[in-house]
Amino acid sequence: MIEGVSLFEILSLTTVLFFVGIYGFLTRTNLIAMLMSLELMVNAEAINFVAINKYLSPAVLQGQIFSLFIIALAAAETALALAIILHLYRLTENIDVKEVEELKY
Amino acid sequence: MEKILFYILSAIIIGFAVLSVTSRKLYRATIYLLFVLMAVSGLYFMMEYNFMGAVQLSVYAGGIMVLFIYAVMMTNNIGKPLRSISTKRKILPFIIAFGTAILAIYAIYSYQGIANVHEATITSVDQIGQKLLSYEKGGYVLPFEVVSILLLAVMVAAIVIAKAKKLVNQEKN
């Protein structure tokens, strides 16, 4: 654990980070920018797992291993989403959610 | 000392996260996101989870950010700012995010059941590797294999989806 810092402060930090991500996800219209907000949220989750593991039961490794899986899944998700975005850009030359309507109907 | 360092890291994380979701230049937003990810890895190092910090640095700050930067360069005119949203359409998301954040922080602080455990344990990479490949009770060998298959599938899928074809407009001509 970090000396002099309680779990509450770390949880507050991750909460703020998560909701900054939510705000970005709701206001952005560019697909890549939305994906970046998603990364912020995933990061907040990973910190939560690690911090709770460290503060409440440091002897077990569950939180750390969950965070490892989260990072692996985030990498996979980002690679796939960026591939889809690139393909969409090739098709329509536009990745703005307000203007892309290929999958709409 | 560590407390001050934690607050500096928190300020970096929150500040650059806000910049990253509000900046109208996408390339700059990507670099701000890189700073956030590096500060998060600093947080892992402060918690003495060195392996997690290294993974965060290499996978997130190294791998994913390169993907993002390439995608931004291929799809955006870097000098051109993103289209702006009117302030009216930002109010509701701001209220939703801010209100829910306040609610969540209130819920966290009103919870009494957390007892801090004061044990100084440093987990080594050795322990993590043993746990990941252990097939006894509490072992993680099955999720580990599933994730590896998932990564392989994603790699194939990404190649298939992003494989270069002619532009649609050129085909029409």
Interface residues (C-beta under 8 A of the other chain):
Chain A: M1 I2 E3 G4 V5 S6 L7 F8 E9 I10 L11 S12 L13 T15 V16 L17 F18 F19 V20 G21 I22 Y23 G24 L26 T27 R28 T29 N30 I32 A33 L35 M36 S37 E39 L40 N43 A46 I47 V50 A51 K54 Y55 L56 S57 P58 A59 L61 Q64 I65 S67 L68 F69 I71 A72 L73 A74 A75 A76 T78 A79 L80 L82 A83 I84 I85 L86 H87 Y89 R90 L91 T92 E93 I95 D96
Chain B: M1 E2 K3 F6 S10 I13 I14 A17 V18 S20 V21 T22 L26 A29 T30 L33 V36 L37 V40 L43 Y44 M46 M47 E48 Y49 F51 M52 V55 Q56 V59 Y60 G63 I64 L67 F68 Y70 A71 V72 M74 T75 N76 L82 R83 I85 R89 K90 L92 P93 F94 I96 A97 F98 T100 A101 A104 I105 I108 Y109 I114 A115 N116 V117 H118 E119 T121 T123 Q127 I128 K131 L132 Y140 P143 V147 L150 L151 V154 M155 A157 A158 I159 I161 A162 A164 K165 L167 V168 N169
